Each structure stands twice: as structure tokens, then as C-alpha cells.
Amino acid sequence: MASFGHFIKTEREKREWTQTEFGAKIGINSSAISRIENGTQKFSKSKLKSLATLFELELQRITDLFFADKFAREAFKYKCSDAVFSVAEDTANYLKNTNVKQTKLDL
């Protein structure tokens, strides 16, 4: 995937929707759709569920793509090395493991 905006454009074009048609379906004007697709405007996190429904894709996939794009852009902006992605994965695994709820054992 090139970017989240590119993903949106590809999915929109698969369905043969114009930017105006797609914008009407998702509740965003066509000029904003153009800016989202070319990467000069961010897609709103609050619209992810609507986007998943509209494209008939799993919300988790849409969410993952959205945040992966956001993270990659920040890493690029701050000139991070590629190692940042491995460190981020390790950190995410740590957070998952520390946030696992402990259950009571009945012995």
C-alpha cells in the first residue's frame, strides 16, 4: 500500500465511484476526497467504521491501514531509521502482554 489515501482511491475506483459519489456516500465533500487521496489532507478517524461498511471490509483491516499510514508518516517526518518499526512491534507486543487481564485460579 502506498498510503491510506491511495488505498481509498483504489477501493473507490474498483467500485467505479467518482470522488463526488464517494464523498456523498461517506459524508465528505469531493474536494476533501481529492486532498485525502493525494495525501494533503488526513482522513478522519471518526469515519473509519463508515468506510469499512461502505467498502464492505473488516473494520480491523481499515483501522490497521489507517494507523500504519499514520505511524509511517510520523517516522518519515522525524527521519527515523527502519529499526523504529521493529521497536514499535516489540512495544506493541509488550503492551498487549501487560494489558492481559489476570484471571483468578481456583485450585
Backbone as a ProteinNet text record, in pm:
[ID]
protein_1_A
[PRIMARY]
MASFGHFIKTEREKREWTQTEFGAKIGINSSAISRIENGTQKFSKSKLKSLATLFELELQRITDLFFADKFAREAFKYKCSDAVFSVAEDTANYLKNTNVKQTKLDL
[TERTIARY]
84.3	0	88.6	59.9	138.6	102.9	-24.4	-71.5	-217.9	-270.5	-412.1	-498.3	-457.5	-529.7	-530.6	-417.2	-409.2	-500.3	-504.5	-594.5	-739.6	-778.3	-914.5	-942.9	-849.8	-868	-884.3	-799.9	-806.4	-940.9	-985.6	-1114	-1230.5	-1222.5	-1327.5	-1334.4	-1218.4	-1213.9	-1259	-1232.4	-1281.3	-1433	-1496.3	-1642.4	-1695.8	-1603.3	-1635.3	-1716.2	-1681.1	-1742.9	-1655.2	-1718.3	-1644.2	-1613.8	-1527	-1499.2	-1626.5	-1708.2	-1833.6	-1929.5	-1941.8	-2030.5	-1981.8	-1851.5	-1794.9	-1811.1	-1782.6	-1796	-1937.2	-2035.7	-2175.8	-2207.9	-2151.5	-2177.3	-2113.4	-1996	-1921.8	-1943.2	-2000.3	-2027	-1909.9	-1833.2	-1718.1	-1728.2	-1701.3	-1713.5	-1603.1	-1628.5	-1538.4	-1400.2	-1390.2	-1257.1	-1175	-1240.6	-1170	-1128	-1213.1	-1178	-1052.2	-1045.6	-927.8	-802.5	-813	-697.6	-658.6	-756.9	-728.6	-654.6	-703.6	-642.4	-501.4	-474.6	-338.9	-248.9	-300.6	-217.9	-199	-272.5	-256.9	-357.9	-452.2	-547.8	-561.9	-575.9	-592	-738.1	-757.3	-890.2	-925.5	-1049.5	-1092.1	-1107.5	-1045.4	-1055.5	-1201.7	-1283	-1423.8	-1504.2	-1448.6	-1518.4	-1472	-1382.9	-1329.5	-1438.9	-1529.9	-1636.5	-1724.6	-1758.1	-1839.1	-1765.8	-1634.8	-1554.4	-1553.5	-1535.9	-1535.7	-1669.9	-1777.1	-1910.9	-1930.8	-1893.5	-1910.5	-1830.7	-1706.8	-1622.4	-1645.4	-1729.4	-1757.5	-1629.5	-1549	-1424.1	-1427.1	-1342.7	-1338.3	-1285.1	-1350	-1307.5	-1162.9	-1122.8	-985.5	-884.7	-914.4	-822.7	-811.7	-924.9	-926	-849.1	-874	-806.2	-656.1	-615.6	-472.5	-405.9	-470.1	-414.9	-405.1	-507.4	-511.2	-395.2	-378.6	-274.9	-134.7	-122.7	8.2	55.2	-35.9	-2.2	37.8	-40	-12.7	124.6	153.6	281.8	397.8	381.2	487.9	517.9	414.5	434.5	510	475.5	545.1	691.5	715.1	852.4	933.9	874.1	942.9	968.2	868.5	878.8	996.8	1016.1	1122.7	1250.5	1257.8	1376.8	1423.3	1327	1359.2	1418.2	1501.5	1555.6	1448.8	1472.4	1378.7	1364.9	1461.4	1456.1	1336.7	1284.8	1171.7	1051.8	1035.3	920.9	933.4	1053.8	1077.6	1058.1	1108.3	1093	944.5	871.9	728.5	654.2	692.7	629.2	657.2	781.8	816.5	737.3	724.2	649.7	502.3	445.1	304.9	283.8	376.3	364.9	375.6	465.2	479	347.9	291.2	166.9	52.4	45.9	-57.5	-42.7	81.2	105.5	84	113.8	94.4	-50.4	-128.5	-269	-362.3	-304.7	-386.9	-441.2	-571.5	-633.8	-595.9	-560.5	-529.4	-661.5	-671.7	-792.7	-759.8	-861.5	-847.2	-839.3	-742.8	-729.4	-797.9	-883.8	-948.6	-875.8	-807	-731.4	-797.3
-117.9	0	124	216.2	338.7	433.7	452.2	538.5	506.3	558.1	534.8	603.8	721.8	791.9	713.4	650.9	567.9	446.4	387.6	275.4	317.1	433.5	482.7	501.5	563.7	587	454.9	357.6	227.3	159.8	160.7	97.3	172.2	303.8	384.7	353.5	348.9	322.2	180.6	83.7	-53.7	-54.9	34.7	40.8	138.2	198.7	293.6	412.9	459.2	578.1	698.4	808.1	933.2	982.6	1080.1	1139	1201	1258.6	1319.5	1213.9	1102.7	993.6	934.6	908.5	852.5	949.5	1076.8	1177.9	1184.5	1175.4	1178.2	1056.8	943.1	820.4	824	886.3	886.8	1016.2	1117.8	1243.3	1340.1	1340.6	1431	1493.9	1623.1	1685.9	1637.8	1650.1	1593.3	1657.8	1785.3	1847	1789.5	1759	1694.3	1552.7	1481.7	1346.8	1354.4	1451.6	1468.7	1490.1	1575.7	1602.7	1480.1	1403.9	1280.5	1182.6	1165.2	1069.8	1110	1240.4	1280.9	1307.7	1283.9	1288.2	1425	1526	1658.8	1686	1594.1	1604.5	1467.8	1465.2	1338	1294.5	1164.2	1105.9	1105.8	1132.5	1139.6	1000	982	854.9	821.9	922.7	900.1	839.3	839.9	786.4	645.3	586.1	454.3	347.4	347.3	246.5	262.4	385.7	411.3	365.8	389.9	349.5	197.5	126.8	-19.9	-72.6	-14.5	-55.9	-28.2	88.9	129.9	40.6	9.1	-75.5	-225	-258.4	-397.5	-471.9	-407.1	-464.2	-466.4	-550.1	-558.3	-427.8	-382.8	-260.6	-272.5	-389.7	-407.9	-382.2	-428.4	-405.7	-256	-188	-43.8	30.2	-6	57.7	34.7	-88	-118.8	-36.1	-26.9	51.1	199.6	251	391.5	424.8	342.9	372.8	338.5	238	207.9	326.1	384.1	501.6	618	638.9	749.7	733.1	612.8	585.6	600.5	546.9	554.4	699.8	781.1	922.7	995.1	965.4	1028.3	984	855.6	804.2	871.7	887.6	953.1	1100.3	1166.3	1308.9	1335.6	1246.1	1264.3	1189.1	1142.2	1075.9	957.1	878.6	758.5	652.5	568.2	456.7	348.7	252.7	141.4	59.6	69.9	-4.4	37	156.3	203.8	110.2	46.9	-40.8	-168.6	-221	-338	-303.3	-189	-143.2	-122.1	-63.9	-41.6	-174.4	-273.1	-405	-466.1	-455.7	-507	-434.9	-304.3	-225.2	-264.3	-282.6	-323.9	-460.3	-553.3	-685.4	-674.4	-589.5	-566.9	-512.4	-413.8	-353.9	-455	-538.2	-642.7	-736.4	-777.8	-873.3	-813.6	-686.7	-626.2	-587	-577.9	-541.9	-662.2	-783.5	-904.5	-912.7	-927.8	-934.8	-1066.8	-1056.4	-1174.7	-1233.5	-1365.3	-1430.4	-1503.2	-1522.9	-1592.3	-1742.2	-1805.8	-1950.3	-2018.1	-2110.1	-2189.2	-2322.1	-2343.5	-2467.5	-2557.9
0	0	0	-86.3	-93.8	20.3	47.6	155.1	180.2	290.4	318.7	212.6	168.9	63.1	-67	-98.9	-219.6	-206.4	-87.6	-61.5	-87.4	-35.4	-55.2	-204.8	-273.8	-417.7	-493.7	-463.2	-529.3	-504.8	-379	-345.7	-411.4	-413.9	-477.6	-627.3	-691.1	-835	-868.6	-781.7	-803.4	-817.8	-744	-743.2	-848.3	-922.2	-1028.2	-977.7	-856.8	-799.8	-830.1	-863.8	-875	-733.4	-723.4	-592.7	-533.9	-619.1	-573.8	-520	-593	-548.5	-416.4	-410.5	-288.8	-171.9	-197.1	-93.3	-37.6	-125.6	-82.2	4.9	-28.5	47.3	185.8	197.3	323.8	403.5	337.6	405.9	407.6	298.4	283.3	144.3	134.1	2.3	-91.6	-221.3	-321.8	-321	-288.8	-284.6	-169.4	-57.6	54.4	15.2	-58.4	-105.6	-190.7	-279.2	-364	-278.7	-178.5	-91.8	-9.2	35.3	110.6	20.9	-101.4	-193.6	-234.4	-241.5	-280.3	-159.6	-39.5	80.9	143.9	98.2	157.6	268.4	288.9	398.7	461.7	592.1	662.8	662.2	658	670.6	818.7	851.2	990.4	1051.3	1165.7	1238.2	1269.1	1291.2	1325.6	1210.1	1089.6	971.6	934.4	1013.5	978.6	971.3	1067.5	1067.2	943.5	910.2	789.9	664.5	661.1	546.2	531.7	643.1	640.4	590.3	638.6	595.9	447	405.1	265.7	170.7	207.2	123	147.2	244.2	281.3	317.1	402.2	451	603	661.4	807.2	866.1	972.3	1040	1087.4	1133.5	1181.6	1069.9	950.7	837.6	807.2	803.5	777.2	886.6	1010.1	1123.9	1117.1	1087.2	1076.2	966	851.5	740.8	777.3	842.2	882.3	976.5	1081.8	1180.3	1129.9	1043.6	984.3	900.1	823.7	742.6	832.5	936.4	1029	1094.6	1140.9	1205.6	1107.5	987.6	888.2	851.2	837.7	805.7	917.7	1040.8	1154.1	1158.5	1136.2	1136.5	1026.3	909.4	798.5	830.2	884.3	918.6	1013.2	1109.6	1208.3	1172.2	1046.7	992.9	1078.3	1123.3	1199.5	1106.9	1162.5	1083.7	1071	983.9	968.4	1096.3	1184.5	1310.8	1395.3	1373.5	1452.4	1439.4	1324.1	1303.5	1386.2	1397	1480.9	1628.7	1667.7	1806.2	1837.1	1743.5	1762.9	1777.5	1698	1708.5	1845.7	1892.2	2024.8	2133.4	2119.3	2217.2	2216.7	2098	2088.1	2153.7	2131.6	2194.8	2346.3	2393.6	2537.7	2594.6	2528.7	2576.6	2577.4	2474.4	2470.5	2589	2615.5	2723.4	2861.4	2879.7	3011.4	3035.7	2929	2944.1	2943.9	2943.6	2951.5	3092.7	3102.8	3235.1	3302	3426.6	3505	3555.8	3548.1	3598.3	3726.7	3805.3	3933.6	3907.8	3968.3	3956.5	4074.8	4046.5	4151.2	4160.5	4271.9	4289.4	4389.8
[MASK]
+++++++++++++++++++++++++++++++++++++++++++++++++++++++++++++++++++++++++++++++++++++++++++++++++++++++++++

